[in-house]
Amino acid sequence: VGDKVMVLARSGLWQEVVNVPASQTFLMPEGMSFEEAAALLVNYITAYMILFDFGNLRPNQSVLIHMAAGGVGTAAIQLCKTVENVTIFGTASASKHDSLKESGVAHPIDYRTMDYAEEVRKISPKGVDIVLDPLGGSDTSKAFNLLKPMGKLITYGVANLLTGQKKNLMAMAKTWWNQFSINALQLLHHNKAVCGYHLGYMDEEFELVGGVVAQLVSLYSQGKIKPKIDSVWPFDQVADAMRQMQEKKNVGKVILVPEAPKEESKKEEN
């Protein structure tokens, strides 16, 4: 009672009072804000398990991170920086490139104006060792083709299904039709790995997830990772917060809080 904790739950967290099993709570480390705690678990567990458990990231390797300025993207960049001499390629709109370079992305690529696969090949003709794929559709095929021998593709989302403010049924159908497919025999000839990841289906893996959280808390306490907060919104501005992400304006995590930040409250009182 009274402990400050971070909470993992598949859904239902956009409310003031939440009831979850104790096994899905983790003590917050010293000095961490509640906003950072809200930004840590889902993004950093995902990025950590993709890069280290599936990706087996090692020194001197290269990684392509899509949506590099988003929540998982910024977490993945920081985690890559904990390994010596990792070269990071990151796709994001041009306005976010300076921020990405500051955070450690060697090669930011504007996916809106250029073919990111061509850009990667110009810099690294053989491709990359690991691709993190939250996009789905034809981009997963591109990712597979960009892998070096012994490379690993980890798919963890289908962002291409979400097209603008309204779901475009034709675009969704096209993405579904173009979804990457390969059989075991084909994999033999390519010397590549394809992995799928979804944190939402790890509900019963308490020891596995708990071990990852312990690693992340240690990295946070050492100052090696720090959740990047794009903006903080009260519940009554949830539509604006969603728009911030939908319009791809955010660099880092968009956070919801039950009430307006105290500074704004004071201004209103004055």
ABEGO torsion letter per residue (X at the ends): XGBBBBBBBABGABBABBBBBAAABBBBBBGBBAAAAAAAAAAAAAAAAAAAAAAGBBBGBBBBBBGAABAAAAAAAAAAAABBGBBBBBBBBAAAAAAAAAAGBABBBBAAABBAAAAAAAABAAEBABBBBAAEEAAAAAAAAABBBGBBBBBABBAAABBEABBBAAAAAAAAAABBBBBAAAAAAAGBBBBBBBAAAAAABAAAAAAAAAAAAAAAAAGABBBBBABBBBAAAAAAAAAAAAAGABBEBBBBBABBBAAAAAAAAX
